[in-house]
Amino acid sequence: MTGKCAIVGDGDSIMVFKAAGVDSFPALDAKNAREILRKVAREYSVIFLTEELARELGDFLKRFDEAPYPVVLTIPSKNGSTGFGAEEIRRASERALGVDLFTNE
């Protein structure tokens, strides 16, 4: 694995990444995305996944939490952010550091 990046999501949401040279994998639904993730996880260091699919694949994505690679990052889709990706980053940083860095208190 040599720092390769991929994106998995609906066709419209991944189009800009494809134009930028990121390996893009269109997924029709969560089941299809799960199959794609199983295949690309062996080859890519960073995998971007749209929020809609990530929300549906929550339990499946936990398998990537403890491994150093691949890093699966949740990003907004063409529909905009639902806040799910930011919440995932907040939870991961709190788990890793023992403190919530994102609170305003």
Secondary structure, DSSP 4 states (H G I P E B T S, - for coil): --S-EEEEE-HHHHHHHHHTT-EEEE-SSHHHHHHHHHHHTTT-SEEEEEHHHHHHTHHHHGGGTSSSSPEEEEE-BTTB--SHHHHHHHHHHHHHHSS-TT---
